[in-house]
Amino acid sequence: MVYANGDKYTGSFLAGQKHGKGKYTHISGAIYTGDWANDRKNGQGIIKYPNGDQYEGEFVDNMRQGEGVYTYADGSKYQGMWVNDEKNGLGKLVYPSQDVYEGDFKNGVRDGNGVIKYTNGDTFKGAFARNKREGYGEYKWNNGDMYKGDWAEDKCTGKGDIIRA
């Protein structure tokens, strides 16, 4: 089926609706290949975006929902839970630098408890809010020194203890 806007669908139909396996090519260049039910992405599928990003995982009513992997063109990669088309729940995010965050996400950003392992050997374990270290956390440098205490706006507040190795 070719749509008036130039989009194209190739695949199965049921009662005039996309249903079963199919491939949808958007005029923008985005391509979805996967499961359809009731004219919507439902089940397993892959979206390849024109900028080089890709999502592979579960869909419910056209939204990323359930487990999925999003690979970014810059080399970063998120693997974890999705709710209403956003990262929500437990997940793992590998940054282009190869730093790794594992923990809670809410509304697409780090929010809750998590751990960051930096490529230089440092680690942070603690609370996050709106993508920043916020609340209690423990930062351990690769030489063994540690700060245990409060964080605000992604910075240690000084209200805590420094422990030398």
Contacts in CASP RR format, 6 or more apart in sequence:
PFRMAT RR
TARGET T0000
AUTHOR 0000-0000-0000
METHOD contacts of the structure
MODEL  1
MVYANGDKYTGSFLAGQKHGKGKYTHISGAIYTGDWANDRKNGQGIIKYP
NGDQYEGEFVDNMRQGEGVYTYADGSKYQGMWVNDEKNGLGKLVYPSQDV
YEGDFKNGVRDGNGVIKYTNGDTFKGAFARNKREGYGEYKWNNGDMYKGD
WAEDKCTGKGDIIRA
1 8 0 8 1.000
1 9 0 8 1.000
1 10 0 8 1.000
2 8 0 8 1.000
3 9 0 8 1.000
5 27 0 8 1.000
6 27 0 8 1.000
7 24 0 8 1.000
7 25 0 8 1.000
7 26 0 8 1.000
7 27 0 8 1.000
8 24 0 8 1.000
8 25 0 8 1.000
9 18 0 8 1.000
9 22 0 8 1.000
9 23 0 8 1.000
9 24 0 8 1.000
9 25 0 8 1.000
10 22 0 8 1.000
10 23 0 8 1.000
11 18 0 8 1.000
11 20 0 8 1.000
11 21 0 8 1.000
11 22 0 8 1.000
11 23 0 8 1.000
12 18 0 8 1.000
12 19 0 8 1.000
12 20 0 8 1.000
12 21 0 8 1.000
12 22 0 8 1.000
12 36 0 8 1.000
13 19 0 8 1.000
14 20 0 8 1.000
17 36 0 8 1.000
17 38 0 8 1.000
17 39 0 8 1.000
18 24 0 8 1.000
18 36 0 8 1.000
18 39 0 8 1.000
18 40 0 8 1.000
19 36 0 8 1.000
19 37 0 8 1.000
19 38 0 8 1.000
19 39 0 8 1.000
20 35 0 8 1.000
20 36 0 8 1.000
20 37 0 8 1.000
21 34 0 8 1.000
21 35 0 8 1.000
21 36 0 8 1.000
22 33 0 8 1.000
22 34 0 8 1.000
22 35 0 8 1.000
22 36 0 8 1.000
23 31 0 8 1.000
23 32 0 8 1.000
23 33 0 8 1.000
23 34 0 8 1.000
24 31 0 8 1.000
24 32 0 8 1.000
24 33 0 8 1.000
25 31 0 8 1.000
26 32 0 8 1.000
28 50 0 8 1.000
29 49 0 8 1.000
29 50 0 8 1.000
30 47 0 8 1.000
30 48 0 8 1.000
30 49 0 8 1.000
30 50 0 8 1.000
31 47 0 8 1.000
31 48 0 8 1.000
32 41 0 8 1.000
32 45 0 8 1.000
32 46 0 8 1.000
32 47 0 8 1.000
33 45 0 8 1.000
33 46 0 8 1.000
34 41 0 8 1.000
34 43 0 8 1.000
34 44 0 8 1.000
34 45 0 8 1.000
34 46 0 8 1.000
35 41 0 8 1.000
35 42 0 8 1.000
35 43 0 8 1.000
35 44 0 8 1.000
35 45 0 8 1.000
35 59 0 8 1.000
36 42 0 8 1.000
37 43 0 8 1.000
40 59 0 8 1.000
40 61 0 8 1.000
40 62 0 8 1.000
41 59 0 8 1.000
41 61 0 8 1.000
41 62 0 8 1.000
41 63 0 8 1.000
42 59 0 8 1.000
42 60 0 8 1.000
42 61 0 8 1.000
43 58 0 8 1.000
43 59 0 8 1.000
43 60 0 8 1.000
44 57 0 8 1.000
44 58 0 8 1.000
44 59 0 8 1.000
45 56 0 8 1.000
45 57 0 8 1.000
45 58 0 8 1.000
45 59 0 8 1.000
46 54 0 8 1.000
46 55 0 8 1.000
46 56 0 8 1.000
46 57 0 8 1.000
47 54 0 8 1.000
47 55 0 8 1.000
47 56 0 8 1.000
48 54 0 8 1.000
51 73 0 8 1.000
52 73 0 8 1.000
53 70 0 8 1.000
53 71 0 8 1.000
53 72 0 8 1.000
53 73 0 8 1.000
54 70 0 8 1.000
54 71 0 8 1.000
55 64 0 8 1.000
55 68 0 8 1.000
55 69 0 8 1.000
55 70 0 8 1.000
55 71 0 8 1.000
56 68 0 8 1.000
56 69 0 8 1.000
56 71 0 8 1.000
57 64 0 8 1.000
57 66 0 8 1.000
57 67 0 8 1.000
57 68 0 8 1.000
57 69 0 8 1.000
58 64 0 8 1.000
58 65 0 8 1.000
58 66 0 8 1.000
58 67 0 8 1.000
58 68 0 8 1.000
58 82 0 8 1.000
59 65 0 8 1.000
60 66 0 8 1.000
63 82 0 8 1.000
63 84 0 8 1.000
63 85 0 8 1.000
64 70 0 8 1.000
64 82 0 8 1.000
64 85 0 8 1.000
64 86 0 8 1.000
65 82 0 8 1.000
65 83 0 8 1.000
65 84 0 8 1.000
65 85 0 8 1.000
66 81 0 8 1.000
66 82 0 8 1.000
66 83 0 8 1.000
67 80 0 8 1.000
67 81 0 8 1.000
67 82 0 8 1.000
68 79 0 8 1.000
68 80 0 8 1.000
68 81 0 8 1.000
68 82 0 8 1.000
69 77 0 8 1.000
69 78 0 8 1.000
69 79 0 8 1.000
69 80 0 8 1.000
70 77 0 8 1.000
70 78 0 8 1.000
70 79 0 8 1.000
70 87 0 8 1.000
71 77 0 8 1.000
72 78 0 8 1.000
74 96 0 8 1.000
75 96 0 8 1.000
76 93 0 8 1.000
76 94 0 8 1.000
76 95 0 8 1.000
76 96 0 8 1.000
77 93 0 8 1.000
77 94 0 8 1.000
78 87 0 8 1.000
78 91 0 8 1.000
78 92 0 8 1.000
78 93 0 8 1.000
78 94 0 8 1.000
79 91 0 8 1.000
79 92 0 8 1.000
80 87 0 8 1.000
80 89 0 8 1.000
80 90 0 8 1.000
80 91 0 8 1.000
80 92 0 8 1.000
81 87 0 8 1.000
81 88 0 8 1.000
81 89 0 8 1.000
81 90 0 8 1.000
81 91 0 8 1.000
81 105 0 8 1.000
82 88 0 8 1.000
83 89 0 8 1.000
86 105 0 8 1.000
86 107 0 8 1.000
86 108 0 8 1.000
87 105 0 8 1.000
87 108 0 8 1.000
87 109 0 8 1.000
88 105 0 8 1.000
88 106 0 8 1.000
88 107 0 8 1.000
88 108 0 8 1.000
89 103 0 8 1.000
89 104 0 8 1.000
89 105 0 8 1.000
89 106 0 8 1.000
90 102 0 8 1.000
90 103 0 8 1.000
90 104 0 8 1.000
90 105 0 8 1.000
91 102 0 8 1.000
91 103 0 8 1.000
91 104 0 8 1.000
91 105 0 8 1.000
92 100 0 8 1.000
92 101 0 8 1.000
92 102 0 8 1.000
92 103 0 8 1.000
93 100 0 8 1.000
93 101 0 8 1.000
93 102 0 8 1.000
93 110 0 8 1.000
94 100 0 8 1.000
95 101 0 8 1.000
97 119 0 8 1.000
98 119 0 8 1.000
99 116 0 8 1.000
99 117 0 8 1.000
99 118 0 8 1.000
99 119 0 8 1.000
100 116 0 8 1.000
100 117 0 8 1.000
101 110 0 8 1.000
101 114 0 8 1.000
101 115 0 8 1.000
101 116 0 8 1.000
102 114 0 8 1.000
102 115 0 8 1.000
102 117 0 8 1.000
103 110 0 8 1.000
103 112 0 8 1.000
103 113 0 8 1.000
103 114 0 8 1.000
103 115 0 8 1.000
104 110 0 8 1.000
104 111 0 8 1.000
104 112 0 8 1.000
104 113 0 8 1.000
104 114 0 8 1.000
104 128 0 8 1.000
105 111 0 8 1.000
106 112 0 8 1.000
109 130 0 8 1.000
109 131 0 8 1.000
110 128 0 8 1.000
110 131 0 8 1.000
110 132 0 8 1.000
111 128 0 8 1.000
111 129 0 8 1.000
111 130 0 8 1.000
111 131 0 8 1.000
112 127 0 8 1.000
112 128 0 8 1.000
112 129 0 8 1.000
113 126 0 8 1.000
113 127 0 8 1.000
113 128 0 8 1.000
114 125 0 8 1.000
114 126 0 8 1.000
114 127 0 8 1.000
114 128 0 8 1.000
115 123 0 8 1.000
115 124 0 8 1.000
115 125 0 8 1.000
115 126 0 8 1.000
116 123 0 8 1.000
116 124 0 8 1.000
117 123 0 8 1.000
118 124 0 8 1.000
120 142 0 8 1.000
121 142 0 8 1.000
122 139 0 8 1.000
122 140 0 8 1.000
122 141 0 8 1.000
122 142 0 8 1.000
123 139 0 8 1.000
123 140 0 8 1.000
124 133 0 8 1.000
124 137 0 8 1.000
124 138 0 8 1.000
124 139 0 8 1.000
124 140 0 8 1.000
125 137 0 8 1.000
125 138 0 8 1.000
125 140 0 8 1.000
126 133 0 8 1.000
126 135 0 8 1.000
126 136 0 8 1.000
126 137 0 8 1.000
126 138 0 8 1.000
126 151 0 8 1.000
127 133 0 8 1.000
127 134 0 8 1.000
127 135 0 8 1.000
127 136 0 8 1.000
127 137 0 8 1.000
127 151 0 8 1.000
128 134 0 8 1.000
129 135 0 8 1.000
132 151 0 8 1.000
132 153 0 8 1.000
132 154 0 8 1.000
133 151 0 8 1.000
133 154 0 8 1.000
133 155 0 8 1.000
134 151 0 8 1.000
134 152 0 8 1.000
134 153 0 8 1.000
134 154 0 8 1.000
135 150 0 8 1.000
135 151 0 8 1.000
135 152 0 8 1.000
136 149 0 8 1.000
136 150 0 8 1.000
136 151 0 8 1.000
137 148 0 8 1.000
137 149 0 8 1.000
137 150 0 8 1.000
137 151 0 8 1.000
138 146 0 8 1.000
138 147 0 8 1.000
138 148 0 8 1.000
138 149 0 8 1.000
139 146 0 8 1.000
139 147 0 8 1.000
139 156 0 8 1.000
140 146 0 8 1.000
143 165 0 8 1.000
144 165 0 8 1.000
145 162 0 8 1.000
145 163 0 8 1.000
145 164 0 8 1.000
145 165 0 8 1.000
146 162 0 8 1.000
146 163 0 8 1.000
146 165 0 8 1.000
147 156 0 8 1.000
147 158 0 8 1.000
147 160 0 8 1.000
147 161 0 8 1.000
147 162 0 8 1.000
147 163 0 8 1.000
148 160 0 8 1.000
148 161 0 8 1.000
148 163 0 8 1.000
149 156 0 8 1.000
149 157 0 8 1.000
149 158 0 8 1.000
149 159 0 8 1.000
149 160 0 8 1.000
149 161 0 8 1.000
150 156 0 8 1.000
150 157 0 8 1.000
150 158 0 8 1.000
150 159 0 8 1.000
150 160 0 8 1.000
151 157 0 8 1.000
END
